[in-house]
C-alpha cells in the first residue's frame, strides 16, 4: 500500500513502533498514520531542521541556582537581536557599591538597548537605606546611560515603597499589572515606570525649539 502524501502544513505523526505522538512535517516513515494537526501534550518533539532529518527536542523544568542558564539565554537573545533592522546595541550595565572593607553593600543590574536604560534590579543593604545610596546608584546608572546615547530609562517593581522611591527620582508610571478578584496573591500589583534622561530632542536648524 502506498504511503499517503503529507501536505505542507505540520502534522502530528503517530508511530506504531514508538507508540507515541510526535510533532513534525513532511516526514516519511513506514507504518505511520497521520491525523489533523493538534498540539502534542508530550514534552518530546521531532523538529524539522531544514534537511531530510529531524532533531529530538525535550523541554524540561530545571533549576538554575547560579544563573548560568539565564546568562546563556540572554547572550543568545542579544546575539539574535543584533541581526534586527535596526540592530540591537544592547549592553549590560552593572554597578556595585562596596564599603571600606570591600564588602558589597549595594548594586544595580541593568542594560541599555535602543536608546533605553532598563533597570532590572536595584539593591541597597538594609542598614544603609534611607541615606541616599539608592538614589546615588540610580543617578550614576543614568549618567552612564545618558553618556552612551540613551534618552530614557524604564523599570518595574512590585513594591509600593520602591514605586514611591522611583517617583521621587522623576520616574512616571506608564502601566501596571494588578491581580483581580480571586487571583493569588490577592492585591498584588506590578508597576512600570519610565523617565526621560534628556530634556528635549535637539532642534533642527531653522526651527524654534
C-alpha positions as CSV (number, residue, x, y, z in Angstrom):
1,X,0.0,0.0,0.0
2,X,1.4,3.4,-1.0
3,X,2.4,5.8,1.8
4,X,-0.1,8.7,1.8
5,X,1.3,12.1,0.8
6,X,1.6,14.5,3.7
7,X,0.7,18.2,3.0
8,X,3.0,21.2,3.5
9,X,1.4,22.0,6.9
10,X,2.8,20.5,10.1
11,X,1.1,17.2,11.0
12,X,1.0,15.1,14.1
13,X,2.6,11.7,13.2
14,X,1.7,8.5,15.1
15,X,4.4,5.9,15.0
16,X,3.0,2.4,15.9
17,X,6.5,1.3,16.8
18,X,7.2,4.2,19.2
19,X,3.6,4.2,20.4
20,X,3.6,8.0,20.9
21,X,2.6,11.2,19.2
22,X,5.5,13.4,17.8
23,X,5.3,16.7,16.0
24,X,6.8,17.1,12.6
25,X,6.3,17.8,8.9
26,X,6.9,16.0,5.6
27,X,8.2,13.0,7.4
28,X,8.2,9.7,5.6
29,X,8.0,6.7,7.9
30,X,6.8,3.2,7.4
31,X,3.6,2.2,9.3
32,X,2.8,5.9,10.0
33,X,-0.7,7.2,10.3
34,X,-1.4,10.9,10.3
35,X,-4.2,12.9,12.0
36,X,-5.1,16.6,11.7
37,X,-2.6,19.0,13.3
38,X,-3.0,19.5,17.0
39,X,-0.8,20.4,19.9
40,X,1.1,17.4,21.4
41,X,0.9,17.2,25.2
42,X,4.1,15.2,25.4
43,X,7.4,17.1,26.1
44,X,9.4,15.4,23.4
45,X,9.0,16.7,19.8
46,X,10.6,16.0,16.5
47,X,11.6,19.3,15.0
48,X,12.3,19.9,11.3
49,X,15.9,21.0,10.9
50,X,15.6,22.2,7.3
51,X,17.1,19.0,5.8
52,X,15.9,15.4,5.4
53,X,16.0,14.7,9.1
54,X,14.5,15.6,12.4
55,X,16.0,16.6,15.8
56,X,14.6,15.4,19.0
57,X,13.8,18.3,21.3
58,X,13.0,17.9,25.0
59,X,11.6,20.7,27.2
60,X,12.0,20.4,30.9
61,X,11.9,22.5,34.1
62,X,15.4,22.8,35.5
63,X,17.0,24.6,38.5
64,X,19.4,27.4,37.7
65,X,21.0,28.3,41.1
66,X,23.9,30.1,39.6
67,X,22.1,31.9,36.8
68,X,24.2,30.1,34.2
69,X,21.2,29.2,32.0
70,X,19.7,32.7,32.3
71,X,23.1,34.2,31.2
72,X,23.3,31.9,28.2
73,X,19.8,32.6,27.1
74,X,20.4,36.3,27.4
75,X,23.6,36.1,25.4
76,X,21.9,34.1,22.6
77,X,19.0,36.5,22.6
78,X,21.3,39.6,22.3
79,X,23.2,37.9,19.5
80,X,19.9,37.3,17.6
81,X,18.7,40.9,18.2
82,X,21.9,42.2,16.6
83,X,20.6,40.8,13.4
84,X,17.5,43.0,13.6
85,X,17.0,46.1,11.5
86,X,18.0,48.4,13.1
87,X,20.3,46.0,15.0
88,X,20.2,46.0,18.8
89,X,23.1,47.7,20.6
90,X,22.3,46.0,23.8
91,X,24.9,46.2,26.5
92,X,24.9,45.1,30.2
93,X,25.2,47.8,32.9
94,X,26.3,46.7,36.3
95,X,27.2,48.9,39.3
96,X,28.5,47.6,42.6
97,X,28.7,49.6,45.9
98,X,31.3,48.4,48.4
99,X,32.3,49.6,51.9
100,X,35.9,50.2,53.0
101,X,36.4,46.5,53.7
102,X,35.4,45.7,50.2
103,X,32.1,44.1,51.1
104,X,29.2,44.6,48.7
105,X,26.5,46.9,50.2
106,X,24.5,47.7,47.1
107,X,24.3,47.3,43.4
108,X,22.3,47.7,40.2
109,X,21.8,45.3,37.4
110,X,20.6,46.7,34.1
111,X,21.2,47.0,30.4
112,X,21.0,49.6,27.6
113,X,19.4,49.0,24.3
114,X,17.7,51.1,21.5
115,X,18.3,54.3,23.5
116,X,16.8,53.0,26.8
117,X,18.3,52.1,30.1
118,X,16.5,49.1,31.7
119,X,17.0,48.9,35.4
120,X,16.4,45.2,36.2
121,X,17.4,45.2,39.9
122,X,18.5,47.7,42.5
123,X,19.5,46.7,46.0
124,X,20.9,48.5,49.0
125,X,21.8,46.9,52.3
126,X,19.2,47.4,54.9
127,X,21.4,49.3,57.3
128,X,22.2,51.9,54.6
129,X,18.7,52.5,53.3
130,X,17.2,56.0,53.8
131,X,20.6,57.7,53.4
132,X,20.5,58.4,49.7
133,X,22.7,55.5,48.5
134,X,20.0,54.1,46.2
135,X,19.5,57.5,44.6
136,X,23.2,57.8,44.1
137,X,23.4,54.4,42.4
138,X,20.5,55.3,40.2
139,X,22.0,58.7,39.3
140,X,25.3,57.0,38.3
141,X,23.5,54.5,36.1
142,X,21.5,57.3,34.4
143,X,24.7,59.3,33.8
144,X,26.4,56.3,32.2
145,X,23.4,55.6,30.1
146,X,23.0,59.2,29.0
147,X,26.7,59.4,28.0
148,X,26.1,56.3,25.9
149,X,23.3,57.9,24.0
150,X,20.2,56.8,26.0
151,X,17.3,59.1,26.0
152,X,15.2,57.3,28.6
153,X,15.1,54.7,31.4
154,X,12.4,52.3,32.5
155,X,11.9,49.7,35.2
156,X,9.2,47.7,37.0
157,X,8.6,47.0,40.6
158,X,6.0,45.1,42.8
159,X,6.9,47.1,45.9
160,X,4.8,50.1,46.8
161,X,7.7,51.6,48.8
162,X,10.1,51.2,45.8
163,X,7.5,52.7,43.5
164,X,7.3,55.9,45.7
165,X,11.1,56.0,45.7
166,X,11.4,55.9,41.9
167,X,8.7,58.5,41.6
168,X,10.7,60.8,43.8
169,X,13.6,60.3,41.3
170,X,11.4,61.6,38.5
171,X,10.0,58.3,37.2
172,X,6.4,58.3,36.0
173,X,4.1,55.3,35.9
174,X,3.1,54.1,32.4
175,X,1.4,50.8,33.1
176,X,0.7,48.2,35.7
177,X,-0.4,44.6,36.2
178,X,-2.9,44.1,39.1
179,X,-4.3,40.8,40.3
180,X,-8.1,40.8,40.1
181,X,-10.7,39.3,42.4
182,X,-9.9,35.7,43.1
183,X,-6.3,36.0,41.8
184,X,-3.4,34.9,44.1
185,X,-1.8,36.7,45.8
186,X,-4.7,39.0,46.3
187,X,-4.0,42.7,45.8
188,X,-0.6,42.1,44.1
189,X,0.4,44.8,41.7
190,X,3.4,45.4,39.5
191,X,4.1,49.0,38.3
192,X,6.0,50.0,35.2
193,X,7.7,53.4,35.3
194,X,9.8,55.5,32.9
195,X,11.9,58.6,33.0
196,X,13.2,60.9,30.3
197,X,17.0,61.3,30.5
198,X,17.4,64.2,28.2
199,X,15.3,67.4,28.3
200,X,14.3,67.5,24.7
201,X,15.4,66.5,21.2
202,X,17.8,68.9,19.7
203,X,16.0,71.4,17.5
204,X,16.5,71.1,13.7
205,X,18.3,74.0,12.0
206,X,15.9,76.9,11.2
207,X,13.2,75.7,13.7
208,X,12.2,77.0,17.0
209,X,12.6,74.5,19.9
